[in-house]
């Protein structure tokens, strides 16, 4: 298939250019003014619109078995919803159960993902440690294109990593050229506070944020950063939700440490008043970890994004419908954690970012695709509209409006945390692997068309990590006669 996108303005993270885009098969083959349409090519009119790289959501959980149930969104429905919103690739998570063989878990998730409609990849969580886990990390990086490992510092008694696991896994990842990622919350403190709140009779969703104050996130973020500093390994902190974790990242980056930060669209826009909603179901639908925070945190996170201290945006898309949320109707600790957003991320970020002047269009591209592609070492295959890149492209109408609602979204969940929000700036066409998979309301995704994307180890910033190790290599003192 050959496609020619005519008359648009190409927006990349580093430049904007009035140009046509020619796609042949699954690659971009030409970018420039006044390109001629090859014989038989389909021509898409992008006059007055922007042509941008498809979004990369680096944090989703499709079909996740969690807290006694399974997330309602599968890999086909989730990637389809993402495509409607302009996202053409997700990086999901393999999460082995405690003591589960890591490779067994990996192959299970790969099987579930075969139904994906757009491209995907996986982070792999390290939830326990022995020599078999160490060996599996080597196999995953060498043979399966995995270059990132996730560590949960929360969820005591389940998948939480203690410091010993962090040290062992961080060291192994460094040697393999993989980046470490962490969910930063102090699980010991969370468990302690949960017990105290339940003992006081606080059983509703309002107990969730009270058991996870911002300090437990800040402490864990700083601890993970310090461990990474000592071990000289790059670190990526997911879903930063508060001032304390942002401050920890800012200090580390100002000290020259290789630390990257992710922020969720929801944490930029929703505050903790939702947990006081008189409707239990509404409050429960906002239960996720870390929770939504007091208002001052949202503006701080926006500033962190503007300043480059936070580099990527994600959703932590993990859907549970109302009957699933009601599993915790008498105990907030039993409410499945998670919200949706893969369809809405790019729309709400454009509206509240670009339309307010917080972000330029090029900065929008950076935080929705290019930076994730660079950090996880798939750039310039992904995250740029350029010759040789994958033909994952969106056509964006900056003037069109859309009102977000659970009644019209394509996510497999009966609630939307952005319900009723009218956004200006809408994706009108999504191209994945050179094929139009969404156009002006017409969904054309194909079950199983998504490809698994290998991510090579040793991204470019590891060159600096290696040099730091050489400069600061430990040395002995030669004491004569001793």
C-alpha positions in Angstrom: 0.0 0.0 0.0 1.2 3.5 -0.9 -0.2 6.6 0.9 0.5 10.2 0.3 -0.5 12.7 3.0 -0.8 16.1 1.2 -0.9 19.7 2.4 -0.2 19.2 6.1 2.4 20.6 8.5 4.8 18.0 9.8 5.4 18.5 13.5 8.4 16.6 15.1 10.0 17.1 18.5 12.8 19.1 16.9 11.3 20.9 13.9 8.1 21.9 12.2 7.8 21.9 8.4 5.1 22.4 5.8 5.5 19.1 3.8 3.8 16.1 2.3 4.6 12.7 3.6 4.9 9.6 1.3 4.4 6.2 2.8 5.3 3.0 1.0 4.4 -0.2 2.8 5.2 0.2 6.5 7.8 2.9 6.1 8.0 6.6 5.4 9.9 7.1 2.2 9.7 10.8 1.5 9.0 14.0 3.4 9.0 17.3 1.5 6.9 19.9 -0.3 4.8 19.2 -3.3 5.4 15.4 -3.6 3.9 13.7 -6.6 1.5 10.8 -5.9 2.7 7.5 -7.3 0.4 5.6 -9.5 -2.3 3.9 -7.5 -1.4 5.7 -4.3 -4.2 6.7 -1.8 -4.1 10.4 -1.2 -5.1 11.9 2.2 -5.8 15.6 2.4 -4.2 17.1 5.5 -4.7 20.7 4.4 -4.9 22.9 7.5 -4.0 19.9 9.8 -0.8 18.8 11.5 1.0 15.5 10.7 2.7 14.0 13.7 4.3 10.8 14.9 1.8 8.3 16.4 1.7 8.4 20.1 3.6 6.0 22.3 2.0 5.2 25.6 4.9 3.7 27.7 2.7 2.5 30.6 -0.4 0.4 30.1 -1.9 -2.8 31.7 -4.1 -4.7 29.2 -5.7 -7.9 30.5 -3.8 -7.6 33.8 -4.7 -10.2 36.5 -4.8 -8.0 39.6 -6.5 -8.0 43.1 -8.7 -11.0 42.4 -9.9 -10.0 39.0 -8.7 -9.2 35.5 -8.6 -5.8 33.8 -11.5 -5.4 31.5 -9.5 -4.1 28.5 -7.8 -6.7 26.4 -4.9 -6.1 23.9 -7.2 -5.7 20.9 -9.8 -3.4 22.5 -7.1 -1.4 24.2 -4.9 -0.8 21.2 -8.0 0.0 19.1 -9.1 2.6 21.6 -5.5 4.0 21.6 -5.5 4.2 17.8 -8.7 6.2 17.9 -7.0 8.7 20.1 -3.8 8.8 18.1 -1.6 6.2 20.0 0.1 3.7 17.7 2.2 1.8 20.2 2.0 0.8 23.8 4.6 -0.6 26.2 2.8 -2.9 28.5 4.1 -5.0 31.5 4.8 -8.6 32.1 4.3 -9.1 35.9 5.3 -12.5 37.2 3.6 -13.6 40.4 5.9 -14.1 43.4 8.1 -17.1 42.7 6.7 -17.6 39.2 9.2 -18.4 36.5 9.9 -15.1 34.7 10.1 -16.7 31.2 6.8 -18.5 31.8 5.1 -15.2 32.6 6.7 -13.5 29.7 5.5 -16.1 27.2 2.0 -15.9 28.8 1.8 -12.1 28.2 3.1 -12.5 24.7 0.3 -14.9 24.0 -2.3 -12.5 25.3 -0.9 -9.7 23.2 -1.1 -11.5 19.9 -4.5 -10.0 19.4 -3.1 -6.4 19.5 -4.2 -4.1 16.7 -1.1 -1.8 16.8 2.5 -2.3 17.8 3.5 -3.1 21.3 6.4 -4.1 23.6 6.9 -5.1 27.2 8.6 -4.0 30.3 9.2 -7.0 32.6 8.7 -6.8 36.3 11.1 -8.3 38.7 9.0 -9.4 41.7 11.4 -11.8 43.4 15.1 -12.8 43.1 17.2 -15.9 42.7 19.7 -17.2 40.1 16.9 -18.1 37.7 15.6 -14.5 37.7 19.1 -13.3 37.0 19.4 -15.8 34.1 16.0 -14.8 32.7 17.0 -11.1 32.6 19.9 -12.1 30.4 17.6 -14.2 28.1 15.1 -11.4 27.8 17.6 -8.8 26.8 19.5 -11.1 24.5 16.8 -13.0 22.7 13.5 -11.1 23.3 14.2 -7.4 22.8 13.5 -6.4 26.4 15.5 -3.4 27.6 13.6 -2.3 30.7 12.8 -4.0 34.0 10.0 -2.8 36.4 10.2 -2.8 40.2 7.2 -2.3 42.4 8.1 -0.7 45.7 4.5 -1.0 46.8 2.0 -3.9 47.3 3.4 -5.5 50.3 2.8 -9.2 50.5 2.4 -9.5 46.8 4.8 -8.1 44.2 6.7 -5.6 46.3 10.5 -5.5 46.0 12.6 -5.0 49.1 16.0 -3.3 48.9 17.8 -6.5 48.4 15.8 -7.3 45.3 16.3 -3.8 44.0 20.1 -3.9 44.5 20.4 -7.3 42.8 18.1 -6.4 39.9 19.5 -2.9 39.3 23.1 -4.4 39.2 22.1 -7.0 36.7 20.2 -4.6 34.5 23.2 -2.2 34.4 25.4 -5.0 33.3 23.0 -6.0 30.6 22.5 -2.4 29.3 18.8 -2.2 30.4 17.1 0.6 32.2 15.4 0.1 35.6 11.9 1.4 36.2 10.2 1.8 39.5 6.7 2.3 41.0 7.8 4.5 43.9 5.7 4.1 47.0 6.9 2.9 50.4 4.9 -0.4 50.7 5.6 -0.8 54.4 4.2 2.6 55.2 1.2 2.1 53.0 0.4 -1.3 54.7 0.8 0.3 58.1 -1.5 3.2 57.3 -4.1 1.0 55.7 -4.4 -1.0 58.9 -4.7 2.2 61.0 -7.5 3.6 58.8 -9.5 0.4 58.7 -9.2 0.2 62.5 -10.7 3.7 62.7 -13.7 2.6 60.6 -12.6 4.3 57.4 -13.5 1.8 54.8 -14.6 3.9 51.8 -12.6 5.1 48.8 -11.5 8.2 50.7 -9.2 5.9 52.7 -7.2 5.1 49.6 -5.4 8.5 49.3 -5.1 8.8 53.1 -3.2 5.6 53.2 -0.8 6.8 50.4 0.2 10.4 51.3 2.7 12.1 49.0 5.5 11.5 51.5 5.4 7.7 50.9 5.9 8.4 47.2 8.7 10.9 47.8 10.6 8.6 50.1 10.5 5.7 47.7 11.5 7.9 44.8 14.5 9.2 46.6 15.5 5.8 47.9 15.3 4.3 44.4 17.3 7.2 43.0 20.0 6.8 45.7 20.3 3.1 45.0 20.6 3.8 41.3 23.2 6.5 42.0 25.4 4.1 44.0 25.1 1.4 41.4 25.5 3.8 38.5 22.4 2.6 36.6 19.9 4.7 34.7 16.5 5.0 36.4 13.0 5.7 35.0 10.3 6.5 37.6 6.8 5.8 36.5 3.6 7.8 37.2 5.0 10.6 39.3 2.0 12.2 41.0 3.4 14.7 43.6 5.8 17.5 44.4 8.0 15.3 46.5 8.8 12.8 43.8 9.3 15.6 41.3 11.7 17.3 43.7 13.7 14.0 44.1 14.0 13.7 40.3 15.0 17.4 39.9 17.7 17.1 42.6 19.1 14.0 40.9 19.1 15.4 37.4 20.7 18.6 38.7 23.4 16.4 40.2 24.0 14.9 36.8 22.3 11.6 37.5 20.6 9.7 34.6 17.0 9.7 36.0 13.9 10.0 33.8 10.4 10.8 35.0 6.9 9.9 33.7 3.6 11.6 34.4 0.1 10.4 33.8 -2.4 12.6 32.0 -4.8 11.9 34.9 -2.3 13.2 37.5 -1.9 16.4 35.5 -5.7 17.1 35.5 -7.6 15.4 38.3 -7.3 16.3 42.0 -8.1 14.3 45.2 -11.5 15.9 45.7 -12.9 12.9 43.6 -12.4 10.6 46.6 -14.9 12.7 48.6 -17.7 12.3 46.0 -21.0 11.3 47.6 -21.4 8.5 45.0 -19.3 5.6 46.1 -19.0 4.3 42.6 -17.6 7.6 41.3 -15.1 7.8 44.1 -14.1 4.1 43.6 -13.5 4.6 39.9 -10.7 7.0 40.8 -8.9 4.5 43.0 -5.4 4.0 41.5 -1.9 4.1 42.8 -0.5 6.6 43.4 -3.8 8.3 44.0 -4.9 11.7 42.6 -3.4 14.5 44.6 -4.3 17.9 46.1 -4.4 20.7 43.5 -1.0 22.2 44.1 0.6 19.0 42.8 -0.9 19.3 39.3 0.6 22.7 38.6 4.0 21.5 39.9 3.8 18.5 37.6 3.1 20.7 34.6 6.1 22.9 35.5 8.2 19.8 35.7 7.1 18.7 32.3 7.8 22.2 30.9 11.2 22.2 32.5 12.2 18.8 31.2 12.5 17.2 34.6 9.6 14.9 33.5 10.1 13.6 30.0 7.2 11.3 29.1 3.4 11.1 29.5 1.5 7.9 29.9 -1.9 6.6 31.2 -1.3 3.5 33.4 -4.4 2.4 31.5 -5.8 -0.4 33.7 -9.6 -0.7 33.4 -12.0 -2.2 36.0 -15.7 -1.8 35.5 -18.2 -0.9 38.3 -18.9 -4.5 39.4 -15.2 -5.1 39.7 -14.6 -1.9 41.7 -17.5 -3.0 44.1 -15.3 -5.9 45.2 -14.0 -3.4 47.8 -17.4 -2.0 48.9 -16.6 -2.6 52.6 -12.8 -2.3 52.4 -11.0 0.3 50.3 -7.9 -1.9 50.2 -9.9 -4.4 48.1 -10.9 -2.0 45.4 -9.0 -2.9 42.2 -6.5 -0.2 41.5 -6.8 1.4 38.0 -8.3 3.9 35.6 -8.6 4.3 31.8 -7.2 6.9 29.5 -5.3 5.4 26.5 -7.9 6.9 24.1 -7.9 10.3 25.7 -4.2 11.0 26.7 -3.2 12.9 23.6 -6.5 14.9 23.4 -6.4 16.2 27.0 -2.7 16.9 26.8 -3.1 19.0 23.6 -6.1 20.9 25.0 -4.5 21.6 28.5 -0.9 21.8 27.3 -0.7 23.3 23.8 -3.9 25.4 23.9 -2.9 27.0 27.2 0.7 27.8 26.1 2.2 25.3 28.5 3.6 23.3 25.6 4.5 24.0 22.0 3.3 21.5 19.4 6.9 20.2 19.1 7.1 19.8 22.9 3.8 17.9 22.7 5.3 15.4 20.2 8.3 15.1 22.5 6.2 14.1 25.6 3.8 11.9 23.7 6.2 9.9 21.5 9.7 11.0 20.8 11.1 11.0 24.3 9.7 7.6 25.1 11.2 6.3 21.8 14.6 7.7 22.8 14.6 6.5 26.4 13.5 3.0 25.4 15.8 2.9 22.4 13.4 2.7 19.4 14.2 6.1 18.0 14.2 7.0 15.1 12.2 3.9 14.1 9.4 5.4 16.3 8.6 8.9 17.5 9.5 10.9 14.3 8.0 11.6 10.9 11.1 11.1 8.8 12.4 9.0 5.9 13.0 5.4 7.1 10.8 5.6 10.2 7.9 3.3 10.8 4.8 4.7 9.1 3.0 5.3 12.4 1.4 8.7 11.8 -1.5 10.8 12.9 -3.3 13.7 11.2 -4.4 16.2 13.9 -7.0 18.9 13.5 -6.1 21.6 16.0 -9.5 23.3 15.6 -11.9 20.4 15.9 -13.7 19.7 19.2 -14.7 16.5 21.0 -16.5 16.0 24.3 -15.2 13.0 26.2 -17.7 10.5 27.6 -18.0 6.9 28.6 -21.0 6.8 26.3 -18.9 7.4 23.2 -15.4 6.3 24.0 -14.0 3.0 22.7 -12.3 1.9 26.0 -13.8 -1.2 27.5 -14.9 0.4 30.8 -18.1 2.0 32.0 -16.5 5.1 33.4 -14.2 7.9 32.2 -12.2 10.1 34.5 -12.4 12.9 32.0 -16.2 12.6 31.6 -17.8 15.7 30.1 -14.5 17.4 29.2 -14.6 19.2 25.9 -11.3 19.3 24.2 -10.1 21.4 21.2 -7.5 19.6 19.1 -8.5 16.1 17.8 -6.9 13.2 16.0 -8.8 12.7 12.7 -6.7 9.9 11.1 -4.4 7.3 12.5 -1.9 5.3 10.3 -0.3 2.2 11.8 2.3 0.3 9.8 1.3 2.3 6.7 -2.3 1.4 7.0 -5.2 3.7 7.9 -6.7 2.2 11.0 -8.9 5.1 12.0 -10.3 7.9 9.9 -12.9 10.4 11.0 -15.0 8.0 13.1 -14.4 5.0 10.9 -12.4 2.3 12.9 -10.5 -0.1 10.7 -8.2 -1.9 13.2 -7.5 -5.5 12.5 -7.2 -8.0 15.3 -3.7 -9.4 15.5 -2.1 -6.8 13.1 0.1 -5.4 15.9 3.8 -6.3 15.9 6.0 -7.0 18.9 8.8 -4.4 18.9 12.2 -5.4 20.0 14.0 -2.7 21.9 17.8 -3.0 21.8 19.9 -2.7 25.0 22.6 -0.1 25.7 20.8 3.0 24.5 23.1 6.0 23.8 23.0 7.3 27.3 24.7 4.2 28.5 27.9 5.5 26.9 28.0 8.2 29.6 27.1 5.6 32.3 30.1 3.5 31.2 32.4 6.6 31.2 31.2 7.5 34.8 32.1 3.9 35.9 35.6 4.2 34.3 36.3 7.6 35.9 35.0 6.5 39.3 36.4 3.0 39.3 37.3 1.8 42.8 41.1 1.4 43.5 43.2 -0.1 46.1 46.0 1.6 48.0 49.4 0.0 47.6 51.0 0.2 51.1 54.7 -0.8 50.9 55.7 -3.3 53.5 52.2 -4.3 54.6 
